Amino acid sequence: MIIDKFVLWDKNQPVFPIFCYFFTNFSILSWVVLNTFRNTTSNNKAVKENKKLSLVEVIAMAVGTMIGASIFSIFGLGVKIAGTDLAFAFLLSGVYAFVVAYSYAILGKQIISNAGPIAFILKGMGDSILTGALSLLMWFTYVISIALFAKGFAGYLLPAINIAPTAISMGIVEVLVVAFFTVLNFFGSKAVGKAEFYIVLIKVSILLVFILGGFLTINWGMTKPNFNSQHVNGLFNASIIFFLSYMGFGLITNASENIKNPKKNVPLGIYLSIIIVMFIYVSIALVTIGNLPLPEIIKAQENALAVAARPFLGNFGFALITIGALFSISSALNATLYGGANIAYSLAKDGELPEVFERKVWFKSTEGLYFTAGLSLLFALFFNLGAIASITSTVFTVIYIFVLVSHLKLRKQYGGNKVLLYINLVILLSVFIALLRYQWNTGKDAFYASILTFLLAVLIEYIYRKFSHRTLKPEKIKSSID
């Protein structure tokens, strides 16, 4: 058991009473404030409307996806690349996210479709092999993400309960965790939203305890940035890598058909979730660097946050961060499975996936949910996902670029500043080129795999259309102004 493994009370840790004070008061305050907000946003509309996701649940879904396993596992790599500039790298990554969020917010509040960005591209660029290929790629990235979350959950859980992480034990945990959240998603968006709200509340509470405790003992001299040419290059590379950590906000548009008042709550949810996550990321970076020397963070690699918690929270902090990692991965898997299933169904409904996935089943769940979960589990159990996962960043960036291009084409119909859109497009193209350059310099396999993935998606789409004679149907996508 975790309690047997870690010392929960350490008399030599003077900050422990302060930690208890912050943890207790923050948990109570969060519970009161968030539940009050949820109650004030409820209304007496029809039962169908009440089953939709509220603004708080939408934010929880996005934050839960963004603050996933990466915040616990790639700090060592981030510090190795950016050094003491890591906090600024997270800030810069957040700027990239806002560049994309501007178009997502404007289009997402008016184009209501669980296909999300693919619906934007379809509206702006029309039906084509390229649009179909991008839709397949996006769904595939969610499948891979779910598989990675399942593996990450097993990797954290088994050592914590003193079970050796063998292939069999890892497989059992992966099956159980995917099955659990598949059953949860089976009962619909409201069940997902409620679960996500409470999981994210616990996760964010743990991270804020880490932040508050860390700020009490931080050595600000260790966090001083270094802006010479070498470090600026490292800062920029790290910002590209951590750009992936903000990608979860897009799930909001993948659930827009299931959100209360999407015209208001979609843009609010997108912007607020990015702001919340940016604050948490920057704060964690400062606390980690300010409490642990850089060589120790790099040495800790995947366990950097847990090791960084020891100086001010003792062994209890180490256990707490481990628990936080499990909640983080759980919430990310839950939200991503929901988004992935919605994409599968929406694309099937609009003529992209085989017709068998269009059929609705009991409790209004969809075949897309089971197909997404099953394929994700297959990848988790039988494939080495390290190389495959590196492709997802490239795929998402390309999808973002086409969303911005589509927004430019739809600007007169849906709104948006033309100059700002062109600036955003230049920024995103620069990020994409820098990402490919980083892949080329650090591992050409990832570079070639990314190119091959795009070519295969186009080929599969071409073959599928030739034999099925099906097309994406933009007229089925709802629009508040059409």
QUISULMO-V455887 format. One record per residue. N is the residue number from 1. RES is the residue in three letters. PSI is psi in whole degrees, -180 to 180 (NA if undefined). BURIAL is # if it has 9 or more other ideal C-beta (glycine too) atoms within 8 Angstrom, else .. Layout:
[[N:RES:PSI:BURIAL] [N:RES:PSI:BURIAL]]
This chain:
[[1:MET:154:.] [2:ILE:-39:#] [3:ILE:-36:.] [4:ASP:-27:.] [5:LYS:-29:.] [6:PHE:147:#] [7:VAL:114:.] [8:LEU:-19:.] [9:TRP:118:.] [10:ASP:106:#] [11:LYS:-20:.] [12:ASN:-1:.] [13:GLN:97:#] [14:PRO:-19:.] [15:VAL:-4:#] [16:PHE:-45:#] [17:PRO:-37:.] [18:ILE:-41:#] [19:PHE:-45:#] [20:CYS:-40:.] [21:TYR:-49:.] [22:PHE:-44:#] [23:PHE:-47:#] [24:THR:-49:.] [25:ASN:-39:.] [26:PHE:-41:#] [27:SER:-44:#] [28:ILE:-46:.] [29:LEU:-43:.] [30:SER:-43:#] [31:TRP:-46:#] [32:VAL:-49:.] [33:VAL:-50:.] [34:LEU:-39:#] [35:ASN:-33:.] [36:THR:-43:.] [37:PHE:-40:#] [38:ARG:-39:#] [39:ASN:-36:.] [40:THR:-26:.] [41:THR:-8:#] [42:SER:160:.] [43:ASN:-179:.] [44:ASN:35:.] [45:LYS:-175:.] [46:ALA:159:.] [47:VAL:-37:.] [48:LYS:-42:.] [49:GLU:-38:#] [50:ASN:-19:#] [51:LYS:-7:.] [52:LYS:166:#] [53:LEU:135:#] [54:SER:172:#] [55:LEU:-44:#] [56:VAL:-41:#] [57:GLU:-35:#] [58:VAL:-45:#] [59:ILE:-42:#] [60:ALA:-40:#] [61:MET:-44:#] [62:ALA:-45:#] [63:VAL:-40:#] [64:GLY:-35:#] [65:THR:-43:#] [66:MET:-45:#] [67:ILE:72:#] [68:GLY:-145:#] [69:ALA:-27:#] [70:SER:-36:#] [71:ILE:-24:#] [72:PHE:-20:#] [73:SER:-16:#] [74:ILE:17:#] [75:PHE:-38:#] [76:GLY:-44:#] [77:LEU:-42:#] [78:GLY:-43:#] [79:VAL:-37:#] [80:LYS:-35:.] [81:ILE:-47:#] [82:ALA:-17:#] [83:GLY:-134:#] [84:THR:-4:#] [85:ASP:11:#] [86:LEU:-40:#] [87:ALA:-40:#] [88:PHE:-31:#] [89:ALA:-40:#] [90:PHE:-37:#] [91:LEU:-45:#] [92:LEU:-39:#] [93:SER:-39:#] [94:GLY:-35:#] [95:VAL:-44:.] [96:TYR:-42:#] [97:ALA:-41:#] [98:PHE:-32:#] [99:VAL:-44:#] [100:VAL:-38:#] [101:ALA:-30:#] [102:TYR:-47:#] [103:SER:-39:#] [104:TYR:-42:#] [105:ALA:-44:#] [106:ILE:-46:#] [107:LEU:-38:#] [108:GLY:-28:#] [109:LYS:-10:#] [110:GLN:-29:#] [111:ILE:100:#] [112:ILE:105:#] [113:SER:137:#] [114:ASN:-6:#] [115:ALA:-9:#] [116:GLY:-126:#] [117:PRO:-28:#] [118:ILE:-34:#] [119:ALA:-38:#] [120:PHE:-47:#] [121:ILE:-39:#] [122:LEU:-41:#] [123:LYS:-41:#] [124:GLY:-35:#] [125:MET:-7:#] [126:GLY:177:.] [127:ASP:132:#] [128:SER:170:.] [129:ILE:-37:#] [130:LEU:-45:.] [131:THR:-44:#] [132:GLY:-40:#] [133:ALA:-40:#] [134:LEU:-37:#] [135:SER:-42:#] [136:LEU:-41:#] [137:LEU:-41:#] [138:MET:-44:#] [139:TRP:-40:#] [140:PHE:-38:#] [141:THR:-35:#] [142:TYR:-38:#] [143:VAL:-47:#] [144:ILE:-40:#] [145:SER:-43:#] [146:ILE:-41:#] [147:ALA:-41:#] [148:LEU:-40:#] [149:PHE:-40:#] [150:ALA:-43:#] [151:LYS:-41:#] [152:GLY:-40:#] [153:PHE:-46:#] [154:ALA:-39:#] [155:GLY:-33:#] [156:TYR:-38:#] [157:LEU:-47:#] [158:LEU:-49:#] [159:PRO:-33:#] [160:ALA:-27:#] [161:ILE:20:.] [162:ASN:40:.] [163:ILE:131:.] [164:ALA:133:.] [165:PRO:72:#] [166:THR:173:.] [167:ALA:-39:.] [168:ILE:-48:.] [169:SER:-39:#] [170:MET:-44:#] [171:GLY:-41:#] [172:ILE:-46:.] [173:VAL:-41:#] [174:GLU:-43:#] [175:VAL:-45:#] [176:LEU:-43:.] [177:VAL:-39:#] [178:VAL:-41:#] [179:ALA:-42:#] [180:PHE:-49:.] [181:PHE:-22:#] [182:THR:-43:#] [183:VAL:-42:.] [184:LEU:-45:#] [185:ASN:-25:#] [186:PHE:-32:#] [187:PHE:6:#] [188:GLY:177:#] [189:SER:-35:#] [190:LYS:-40:#] [191:ALA:-42:#] [192:VAL:-45:#] [193:GLY:-43:#] [194:LYS:-46:#] [195:ALA:-44:#] [196:GLU:-38:#] [197:PHE:-49:#] [198:TYR:-37:.] [199:ILE:-45:#] [200:VAL:-36:#] [201:LEU:-45:#] [202:ILE:-44:#] [203:LYS:-48:#] [204:VAL:-36:#] [205:SER:-45:#] [206:ILE:-44:#] [207:LEU:-36:#] [208:LEU:-32:#] [209:VAL:-45:#] [210:PHE:-44:#] [211:ILE:-49:#] [212:LEU:-45:#] [213:GLY:-39:#] [214:GLY:-36:#] [215:PHE:-25:#] [216:LEU:-24:#] [217:THR:11:#] [218:ILE:142:#] [219:ASN:100:.] [220:TRP:-24:.] [221:GLY:-29:.] [222:MET:-16:#] [223:THR:2:#] [224:LYS:123:.] [225:PRO:160:#] [226:ASN:114:.] [227:PHE:34:.] [228:ASN:173:.] [229:SER:-40:.] [230:GLN:-44:.] [231:HIS:-34:#] [232:VAL:-39:#] [233:ASN:-41:.] [234:GLY:-39:#] [235:LEU:-45:#] [236:PHE:-43:#] [237:ASN:-41:#] [238:ALA:-37:#] [239:SER:-34:#] [240:ILE:-43:#] [241:ILE:-46:#] [242:PHE:-7:#] [243:PHE:-33:#] [244:LEU:-31:#] [245:SER:-13:#] [246:TYR:1:#] [247:MET:-14:#] [248:GLY:-17:#] [249:PHE:-24:#] [250:GLY:-21:#] [251:LEU:-22:#] [252:ILE:-43:#] [253:THR:-22:#] [254:ASN:-3:#] [255:ALA:17:#] [256:SER:-30:#] [257:GLU:-17:#] [258:ASN:17:#] [259:ILE:137:#] [260:LYS:136:#] [261:ASN:63:.] [262:PRO:-29:#] [263:LYS:-32:.] [264:LYS:-45:#] [265:ASN:-26:#] [266:VAL:-54:#] [267:PRO:-39:#] [268:LEU:-45:#] [269:GLY:-40:#] [270:ILE:-52:#] [271:TYR:-44:#] [272:LEU:-38:#] [273:SER:-39:#] [274:ILE:-42:#] [275:ILE:-45:.] [276:ILE:-48:#] [277:VAL:-38:#] [278:MET:-44:#] [279:PHE:-46:.] [280:ILE:-45:#] [281:TYR:-49:#] [282:VAL:-43:#] [283:SER:-44:#] [284:ILE:-40:#] [285:ALA:-45:#] [286:LEU:-45:#] [287:VAL:-43:#] [288:THR:-48:#] [289:ILE:-34:#] [290:GLY:-8:#] [291:ASN:-10:#] [292:LEU:130:#] [293:PRO:148:.] [294:LEU:-44:#] [295:PRO:-35:.] [296:GLU:-36:#] [297:ILE:-44:#] [298:ILE:-40:#] [299:LYS:-37:.] [300:ALA:-29:#] [301:GLN:-112:.] [302:GLU:-16:.] [303:ASN:22:.] [304:ALA:-43:#] [305:LEU:-42:#] [306:ALA:-41:#] [307:VAL:-39:#] [308:ALA:-23:#] [309:ALA:-20:#] [310:ARG:-41:#] [311:PRO:-31:.] [312:PHE:-13:#] [313:LEU:-3:#] [314:GLY:-159:#] [315:ASN:-27:#] [316:PHE:-41:#] [317:GLY:-38:#] [318:PHE:-45:#] [319:ALA:-39:#] [320:LEU:-43:#] [321:ILE:-35:#] [322:THR:-44:#] [323:ILE:-41:#] [324:GLY:-38:#] [325:ALA:-41:#] [326:LEU:-42:#] [327:PHE:-38:#] [328:SER:-47:#] [329:ILE:-38:#] [330:SER:-47:#] [331:SER:-37:#] [332:ALA:-42:#] [333:LEU:-44:#] [334:ASN:-50:#] [335:ALA:-38:#] [336:THR:-38:#] [337:LEU:-40:#] [338:TYR:-46:#] [339:GLY:-41:#] [340:GLY:-41:#] [341:ALA:-39:#] [342:ASN:-40:#] [343:ILE:-47:#] [344:ALA:-46:#] [345:TYR:-43:#] [346:SER:-41:#] [347:LEU:-33:#] [348:ALA:-43:#] [349:LYS:-36:.] [350:ASP:10:#] [351:GLY:32:#] [352:GLU:-50:#] [353:LEU:164:.] [354:PRO:151:.] [355:GLU:-25:.] [356:VAL:-27:.] [357:PHE:0:#] [358:GLU:-24:#] [359:ARG:130:.] [360:LYS:150:.] [361:VAL:-172:.] [362:TRP:146:.] [363:PHE:23:.] [364:LYS:22:.] [365:SER:178:#] [366:THR:158:#] [367:GLU:-27:#] [368:GLY:-35:#] [369:LEU:-48:#] [370:TYR:-38:.] [371:PHE:-43:#] [372:THR:-48:#] [373:ALA:-44:#] [374:GLY:-44:.] [375:LEU:-38:#] [376:SER:-43:#] [377:LEU:-38:#] [378:LEU:-46:#] [379:PHE:-41:#] [380:ALA:-38:#] [381:LEU:-33:#] [382:PHE:-3:.] [383:PHE:149:#] [384:ASN:113:.] [385:LEU:-1:#] [386:GLY:-51:.] [387:ALA:-38:#] [388:ILE:-39:#] [389:ALA:-31:#] [390:SER:-18:#] [391:ILE:-27:#] [392:THR:-37:#] [393:SER:-43:#] [394:THR:-42:#] [395:VAL:-48:#] [396:PHE:-41:#] [397:THR:-41:#] [398:VAL:-42:#] [399:ILE:-42:#] [400:TYR:-42:#] [401:ILE:-44:#] [402:PHE:-28:#] [403:VAL:-43:#] [404:LEU:-40:#] [405:VAL:-42:#] [406:SER:-39:#] [407:HIS:-39:#] [408:LEU:-40:#] [409:LYS:-29:.] [410:LEU:5:#] [411:ARG:-45:#] [412:LYS:-29:.] [413:GLN:-40:.] [414:TYR:-10:#] [415:GLY:167:.] [416:GLY:144:#] [417:ASN:121:.] [418:LYS:-45:.] [419:VAL:-46:.] [420:LEU:-39:#] [421:LEU:-41:#] [422:TYR:-40:#] [423:ILE:-45:.] [424:ASN:-40:#] [425:LEU:-41:#] [426:VAL:-42:.] [427:ILE:-45:#] [428:LEU:-38:#] [429:LEU:-38:#] [430:SER:-40:.] [431:VAL:-42:#] [432:PHE:-45:#] [433:ILE:-42:.] [434:ALA:-36:#] [435:LEU:-46:#] [436:LEU:-39:#] [437:ARG:-41:.] [438:TYR:-43:#] [439:GLN:-41:#] [440:TRP:-40:.] [441:ASN:-30:.] [442:THR:-21:.] [443:GLY:100:.] [444:LYS:-21:.] [445:ASP:-43:.] [446:ALA:-38:#] [447:PHE:-52:#] [448:TYR:-36:.] [449:ALA:-37:#] [450:SER:-47:#] [451:ILE:-45:.] [452:LEU:-38:.] [453:THR:-44:#] [454:PHE:-43:#] [455:LEU:-41:.] [456:LEU:-40:.] [457:ALA:-43:#] [458:VAL:-42:#] [459:LEU:-45:.] [460:ILE:-43:#] [461:GLU:-41:#] [462:TYR:-47:#] [463:ILE:-43:.] [464:TYR:-45:#] [465:ARG:-37:#] [466:LYS:-38:.] [467:PHE:-24:.] [468:SER:-22:.] [469:HIS:30:.] [470:ARG:154:.] [471:THR:159:.] [472:LEU:142:#] [473:LYS:95:.] [474:PRO:-23:#] [475:GLU:-16:.] [476:LYS:-11:.] [477:ILE:129:#] [478:LYS:150:.] [479:SER:136:#] [480:SER:-13:.] [481:ILE:-3:.] [482:ASP:NA:.]]
